[in-house]
């Protein structure tokens, strides 16, 4: 496809969603970096808690509920992110119709409260509803504005800005893994939930006044952008997102317990592996943001999806040593962070920024589907075929998701521009 053809497609896609009468404030202003700063801390709380769930997973699986199947416990973490994405469709619409500051304040209080309620539970099923569903549903009120509003404010360095925001989630997962493990060891898992819940409320309520919209979009009659659902570029991005999300959380949930169950390491290594995943993700989300600003967001997303598949299938699958597990955790964390940080940039590049919250909500719905069918089924594979000690079938299942995502992104990339060296 020629360069001019690519530009035509890009303009056509953006025209689907951008209205001409929106009131626009200047991009790349200092106010934009204030929004980036706010999103960084909001994602530190909501995504950080989700990324640190591996510590709770290991605690529930080995000590609190040892007779409960891993597949049942994994529903808690899967439903956290899944519900964030399912309810993200509605959140994107709310962000366009109401003040983001109010939406974020409500989300912070509700998300923190869900963890406080979870601390009173004494069996897995109530935890599925509180730490899983309720946390995820209310967390969407923090996730979607944090990923969409910075993209409205930044133009020249949009990928870097969103990468910085997303790094907040990884950094949160990094220190929250250690902090949660320490609290669990000294005070118990209930107090870990309570302290994490209080932090979400305090930080979210403090940050909410900073989170302004750059573009005031007129109200629409249609709640969902039907044109997006018919657009082949959207369909490919949706499918790739579903597959990438399907593979994303399995290492976060199962690598920590792999270190204890398969490698026979002390329990503290569950937090160490979780932190290594998040440390790699902190660096990766910023680095891939810089890379995307230079080579194009879609090119960068394709490369990181390929690298994620490599980390799972080449570094994690064949080996059972601490060194290769550390390498797999760091490489996977570095590469997979782009699933959160680059997809909003790709969405903005494909469809424009004026409807970014609602379009991004639709894209994140694909994450819900992928998450819903990934970790729970991975847990079943571990229980049934691995007898809770052999992770081979789970790891293969994990890697297949990223292989499929890579193929779909390659198809989208070639549809946009067949010149392999073009910035796309």
C-alpha distance (Angstrom), angle and dihedral (degrees) to the residues before:
residue distance angle dihedral
X1 . . .
X2 3.79 . .
X3 3.79 125.3 .
X4 3.80 91.8 -111.0
X5 3.80 90.6 50.6
X6 3.79 89.6 52.2
X7 3.80 91.3 51.7
X8 3.80 90.0 49.6
X9 3.79 91.7 52.7
X10 3.80 91.2 46.7
X11 3.79 93.1 50.6
X12 3.78 91.7 46.1
X13 3.80 92.1 51.0
X14 3.78 92.7 49.8
X15 3.79 92.5 47.0
X16 3.81 88.5 60.0
X17 3.76 90.9 66.5
X18 3.81 110.9 21.0
X19 3.79 118.1 87.7
X20 3.78 120.3 -154.5
X21 3.79 98.4 -135.1
X22 3.80 101.0 60.0
X23 3.81 114.6 124.7
X24 3.80 106.3 -119.6
X25 3.80 128.4 -161.0
X26 3.84 120.3 -157.2
X27 3.83 115.1 -78.4
X28 3.83 125.8 -130.5
X29 3.80 93.2 31.1
X30 3.84 125.1 144.6
X31 3.81 87.6 -103.0
X32 3.78 87.6 64.1
X33 3.80 91.8 58.8
X34 3.80 89.2 50.4
X35 3.82 87.7 57.9
X36 3.82 89.4 47.8
X37 3.82 88.9 51.6
X38 3.80 91.2 50.6
X39 3.81 93.4 47.3
X40 3.81 90.0 49.9
X41 3.81 91.7 61.0
X42 3.79 95.6 39.8
X43 3.80 90.7 54.1
X44 3.79 89.5 45.0
X45 3.79 87.1 62.8
X46 3.80 103.6 39.4
X47 3.82 102.4 31.9
X48 3.80 91.5 32.5
X49 3.79 89.7 59.7
X50 3.79 90.8 48.4
X51 3.80 93.6 47.3
X52 3.81 90.6 49.4
X53 3.80 92.5 53.3
X54 3.81 89.0 99.6
X55 3.81 87.2 77.2
X56 3.82 91.0 55.0
X57 3.81 89.8 42.9
X58 3.80 91.4 56.7
X59 3.83 91.7 44.7
X60 3.80 93.9 48.9
X61 3.81 94.1 41.7
X62 3.80 98.9 48.2
X63 3.81 105.9 26.8
X64 3.82 118.6 8.1
X65 3.83 100.1 42.7
X66 3.84 104.5 11.2
X67 3.82 93.4 157.5
X68 3.82 93.8 52.4
X69 3.84 115.4 96.1
X70 3.81 115.9 -107.8
X71 3.80 88.9 -124.4
X72 3.82 90.4 62.0
X73 3.80 94.5 48.4
X74 3.81 92.3 46.1
X75 3.82 88.9 61.7
X76 3.81 88.1 74.0
X77 3.79 94.1 62.5
X78 3.79 94.6 35.7
X79 3.79 92.6 53.7
X80 3.80 91.9 49.1
X81 3.78 94.3 65.9
X82 3.80 93.9 27.3
X83 3.81 92.6 58.7
X84 3.80 91.5 44.2
X85 3.78 87.3 59.8
X86 3.82 97.9 39.8
X87 3.79 92.1 51.5
X88 3.81 89.4 39.5
X89 3.81 89.7 82.7
X90 3.80 89.9 62.2
X91 3.79 92.5 39.7
X92 3.81 91.4 55.7
X93 3.80 89.4 55.0
X94 3.82 91.8 46.7
X95 3.81 90.9 51.5
X96 3.82 89.8 55.6
X97 3.82 93.6 47.7
X98 3.81 104.2 37.1
X99 3.79 137.8 35.1
X100 3.82 110.3 -76.0
X101 3.80 90.2 -142.4
X102 3.81 91.2 64.6
X103 3.81 93.6 44.5
X104 3.81 91.2 51.2
X105 3.81 93.5 47.4
X106 3.80 91.3 52.5
X107 3.79 89.8 46.0
X108 3.81 93.5 51.4
X109 3.80 93.4 51.4
X110 3.81 93.4 44.5
X111 3.82 94.4 45.8
X112 3.78 93.8 49.3
X113 3.79 91.3 45.4
X114 3.81 91.1 53.8
X115 3.81 90.3 60.5
X116 3.80 91.9 46.4
X117 3.80 89.9 53.4
X118 3.82 90.4 45.8
X119 3.80 90.0 57.0
X120 3.81 88.6 66.1
X121 3.82 93.5 55.4
X122 3.80 121.6 102.3
X123 3.82 103.4 -173.6
X124 3.83 136.4 48.2
X125 3.82 98.1 -109.1
X126 3.84 96.0 61.3
X127 3.82 88.2 45.0
X128 3.80 89.3 54.8
X129 3.81 89.1 57.4
X130 3.83 97.6 41.3
X131 3.82 109.6 28.9
X132 3.81 89.2 29.8
X133 3.82 116.1 33.6
X134 3.82 101.5 19.1
X135 3.80 93.4 43.4
X136 3.80 91.2 48.8
X137 3.80 96.3 45.7
X138 3.79 93.6 49.8
X139 3.81 92.0 38.6
X140 3.81 89.4 62.2
X141 3.81 86.8 69.2
X142 3.81 86.7 64.0
X143 3.81 101.1 34.0
X144 3.81 102.0 53.3
X145 3.83 98.1 47.6
X146 3.81 90.4 43.5
X147 3.81 91.4 54.6
X148 3.82 98.7 38.6
X149 3.82 107.6 36.8
X150 3.85 96.6 59.8
X151 3.81 89.0 52.7
X152 3.81 89.1 58.3
X153 3.80 92.5 52.9
X154 3.81 99.7 44.2
X155 3.80 127.3 62.9
X156 3.80 112.4 153.7
X157 3.81 95.8 42.2
X158 3.79 99.9 21.8
X159 3.81 95.8 136.4
X160 3.80 92.2 48.9
X161 3.81 92.1 47.5
X162 3.80 93.8 50.8
X163 3.80 89.2 43.3
X164 3.80 89.2 56.2
X165 3.81 90.0 49.1
X166 3.79 92.5 49.2
X167 3.81 90.7 46.7
X168 3.79 85.8 65.8
X169 3.80 88.8 68.0
X170 3.79 92.1 50.2
X171 3.79 92.9 45.2
X172 3.79 88.2 49.5
X173 3.78 90.7 51.2
X174 3.82 89.3 48.3
X175 3.78 98.7 56.2
X176 3.80 95.1 28.2
X177 3.81 90.4 58.1
X178 3.80 90.8 58.3
X179 3.80 93.8 38.9
X180 3.80 93.6 47.3
X181 3.81 91.8 47.9
X182 3.81 90.6 50.1
X183 3.80 92.7 48.4
X184 3.80 92.0 46.3
X185 3.81 90.5 51.2
X186 3.81 94.8 49.0
X187 3.81 106.0 28.3
X188 3.80 106.0 14.6
X189 3.80 135.0 -105.9
X190 3.83 93.2 -76.4
X191 3.80 92.0 61.5
X192 3.80 90.0 46.3
X193 3.81 88.6 58.1
X194 3.81 92.4 46.8
X195 3.79 94.9 49.6
X196 3.82 92.4 46.0
X197 3.81 90.1 49.0
X198 3.80 93.5 51.7
X199 3.81 90.5 49.4
X200 3.80 91.5 53.7
X201 3.81 92.0 52.6
X202 3.82 95.1 46.6
X203 3.81 96.7 44.6
X204 3.81 95.1 40.8
X205 3.79 94.3 48.7
X206 3.82 90.9 48.0
X207 3.81 94.4 49.2
X208 3.82 99.1 41.7
X209 3.86 96.4 85.7
X210 3.83 90.1 59.7
X211 3.81 96.1 57.0
X212 3.81 105.2 93.4
X213 3.79 130.1 164.7
X214 3.80 115.8 -118.1
X215 3.81 95.2 -160.8
X216 3.80 123.7 47.3
X217 3.79 103.5 -151.0
X218 3.83 120.1 -159.7
X219 3.80 115.4 -116.0
X220 3.78 117.3 -96.3
X221 3.77 132.2 -144.6
X222 3.80 91.9 -137.1
X223 3.78 115.0 69.2
X224 3.82 94.5 -159.1
X225 3.81 125.6 41.4
X226 3.81 98.3 -116.6
X227 3.80 90.8 -175.2
X228 3.80 89.5 64.3
X229 3.79 91.3 57.0
X230 3.82 90.0 56.1
X231 3.80 96.3 45.8
X232 3.82 113.2 104.1
X233 3.80 92.1 -147.5
X234 3.80 90.0 54.2
X235 3.82 91.5 47.1
X236 3.81 92.2 52.7
X237 3.81 92.0 45.8
X238 3.81 89.7 47.7
X239 3.82 92.0 51.4
X240 3.81 93.2 44.9
X241 3.80 90.3 49.1
X242 3.80 90.8 50.6
X243 3.81 91.9 53.1
X244 3.81 94.5 43.2
X245 3.80 91.9 49.4
X246 3.79 88.5 47.8
X247 3.78 89.4 61.4
X248 3.78 99.4 33.8
X249 3.79 105.6 81.2
X250 3.82 101.3 35.0
X251 3.84 93.7 83.2
X252 3.81 89.8 45.9
X253 3.80 91.0 52.3
X254 3.80 101.7 35.8
X255 3.83 107.9 28.0
X256 3.83 91.2 70.8
X257 3.81 93.0 53.8
X258 3.86 89.7 40.3
X259 3.81 88.6 62.4
X260 3.81 91.0 55.0
X261 3.82 102.3 34.6
X262 3.83 101.4 37.6
X263 3.80 103.5 25.4
X264 3.80 94.6 35.8
X265 3.80 93.7 -132.1
X266 3.82 123.4 157.5
X267 3.80 116.6 -84.9
X268 3.81 92.3 -104.9
X269 3.80 88.5 71.5
X270 3.78 90.6 72.4
X271 3.81 88.3 69.2
X272 3.81 91.3 41.1
X273 3.81 92.9 55.6
X274 3.80 91.8 44.7
X275 3.80 89.3 51.7
X276 3.81 92.5 48.3
X277 3.81 89.7 54.0
X278 3.78 90.3 51.4
X279 3.81 93.6 43.2
X280 3.78 90.1 55.3
X281 3.78 89.5 47.0
X282 3.83 93.2 52.5
X283 3.80 91.0 56.4
X284 3.79 93.5 38.3
X285 3.78 97.4 52.8
X286 3.79 92.7 52.8
X287 3.81 94.6 39.6
X288 3.81 93.9 48.3
X289 3.80 88.7 47.7
X290 3.80 89.8 57.0
X291 3.81 90.0 44.0
X292 3.81 92.0 50.1
X293 3.80 91.8 52.6
X294 3.82 87.9 57.1
X295 3.83 105.2 37.3
X296 3.81 101.5 21.2
X297 3.78 131.8 -88.5
X298 3.81 96.0 -102.2
X299 3.80 92.7 49.8
X300 3.79 90.4 50.1
X301 3.81 93.0 47.4
X302 3.82 91.3 51.8
X303 3.81 92.4 50.6
X304 3.80 94.1 48.3
X305 3.81 91.7 48.3
X306 3.80 88.7 53.3
X307 3.81 90.7 48.5
X308 3.82 90.7 50.0
X309 3.80 90.2 55.2
X310 3.81 88.9 49.5
X311 3.82 92.0 52.3
X312 3.80 92.7 52.3
X313 3.81 102.2 38.0
X314 3.81 101.0 32.9
X315 3.82 105.4 29.2
X316 3.82 104.8 28.7
X317 3.82 105.3 29.5
X318 3.85 104.2 54.7
X319 3.81 99.6 38.6
X320 3.80 137.8 65.9
X321 3.79 101.7 -172.1
X322 3.78 131.9 110.9
X323 3.81 93.2 -123.3
X324 3.79 95.0 55.4
X325 3.81 91.4 43.1
X326 3.80 90.1 54.4
X327 3.81 89.9 47.9
X328 3.81 91.3 48.3
X329 3.81 91.6 49.0
X330 3.81 93.9 49.5
X331 3.81 95.6 43.8
X332 3.79 93.5 43.9
X333 3.80 92.1 46.8
X334 3.81 90.7 49.4
X335 3.80 94.9 48.4
X336 3.80 103.2 34.9
X337 3.80 95.3 52.6
X338 3.79 87.6 78.9
X339 3.81 89.0 71.7
X340 3.78 86.8 74.0
X341 3.81 100.6 30.6
X342 3.83 105.2 38.7
X343 3.81 102.2 38.1
X344 3.84 92.4 70.8
X345 3.82 88.5 50.3
X346 3.80 92.6 48.9
X347 3.81 89.2 47.6
X348 3.80 91.4 51.5
X349 3.81 91.7 46.5
X350 3.81 91.7 50.2
X351 3.80 101.1 41.1
X352 3.82 108.6 15.6
X353 3.80 131.5 -111.3
X354 3.81 105.6 -90.9
X355 3.80 94.6 79.7
X356 3.79 94.0 27.6
X357 3.85 97.0 121.8
X358 3.81 94.3 54.1
X359 3.83 96.0 38.2
X360 3.80 90.5 46.7
X361 3.80 88.7 50.0
X362 3.81 88.4 57.2
X363 3.80 91.7 48.3
X364 3.80 90.9 49.0
X365 3.80 88.4 53.5
X366 3.80 85.6 70.3
X367 3.80 87.1 58.6
X368 3.79 88.5 57.1
X369 3.80 92.1 56.3
X370 3.80 92.7 46.7
X371 3.79 93.9 47.3
X372 3.79 92.0 46.5
X373 3.80 93.6 56.8
X374 3.79 98.4 37.3
X375 3.80 120.2 58.4
X376 3.84 97.0 30.0
X377 3.81 91.2 51.1
X378 3.79 88.5 43.2
X379 3.80 87.4 54.3
X380 3.81 90.1 51.4
X381 3.81 90.2 51.4
X382 3.80 89.1 51.0
X383 3.81 92.6 48.0
X384 3.80 99.9 41.6
X385 3.80 105.2 30.6
X386 3.79 100.5 21.7
X387 3.81 97.4 38.5
X388 3.85 86.1 -136.6
X389 3.82 91.8 -66.8
X390 3.85 106.2 66.1
X391 3.81 112.1 69.2
X392 3.83 98.0 178.5
X393 3.82 98.7 104.8
X394 3.80 91.0 44.3
X395 3.81 92.8 51.7
X396 3.82 92.7 48.3
X397 3.81 89.2 49.5
X398 3.81 88.3 50.5
X399 3.79 93.7 50.7
X400 3.80 94.6 48.4
X401 3.81 90.0 62.0
X402 3.81 92.1 57.7
X403 3.80 92.3 43.8
X404 3.82 89.8 55.6
X405 3.81 91.5 45.4
X406 3.80 90.4 52.6
X407 3.82 92.2 51.9
X408 3.82 92.4 49.2
X409 3.81 92.5 48.1
X410 3.80 89.8 49.6
X411 3.81 89.0 54.3
X412 3.81 91.6 49.2
X413 3.80 91.1 47.0
X414 3.82 92.5 52.1
X415 3.80 91.7 46.5
X416 3.78 89.8 54.5
X417 3.80 95.0 46.7
X418 3.81 130.6 -11.9
X419 3.80 91.8 -157.2
X420 3.82 101.6 102.5
X421 3.80 92.0 -155.5
X422 3.80 97.1 49.5
X423 3.80 121.1 113.4
X424 3.81 104.0 -112.4
